[in-house]
């Protein structure tokens, strides 16, 4: 993990800034204590871990945030000890949105996505999720070269 202060690639820095803005946009997020880059491919995807002061007692103080050329999302760290398991959790949750959007059912109970739940957007998102699964989740972490 790389502290955000040590991220030098401008495109990865942009992903980090997006992740921080996304986290801070939630009313339950208080002061961010620290952030770390777990993995990134510049301009494509960034997986970050943030520690913050929750604004409510029922909120975890440590979260993963995924950003990039896909909908941003946060995930708890309980079942995701590393960036690949966090990304796998992201893909699983986003696929619930894809299924709801394709079938025309409500997306109220699935992870929020910042576009209309249409079959067209579902197909676009699914193609990105398939790339993440094929290229980043189902291969050994040490075989993947990321950007910092």
HELIX and SHEET records of a PDB file:
HELIX    1   1 UNK A    4  UNK A    6  5                                   3    
HELIX    2   2 UNK A   10  UNK A   24  1                                  15    
HELIX    3   3 UNK A   83  UNK A  103  1                                  21    
HELIX    4   4 UNK A  119  UNK A  132  1                                  14    
HELIX    5   5 UNK A  133  UNK A  137  3                                   5    
HELIX    6   6 UNK A  141  UNK A  143  5                                   3    
SHEET    1   A 5 UNK A   2  UNK A   3  0                                        
SHEET    2   A 5 UNK A  29  UNK A  41 -1                                        
SHEET    3   A 5 UNK A  45  UNK A  54 -1                                        
SHEET    4   A 5 UNK A  62  UNK A  68 -1                                        
SHEET    5   A 5 UNK A  73  UNK A  76 -1                                        
END                                                                             
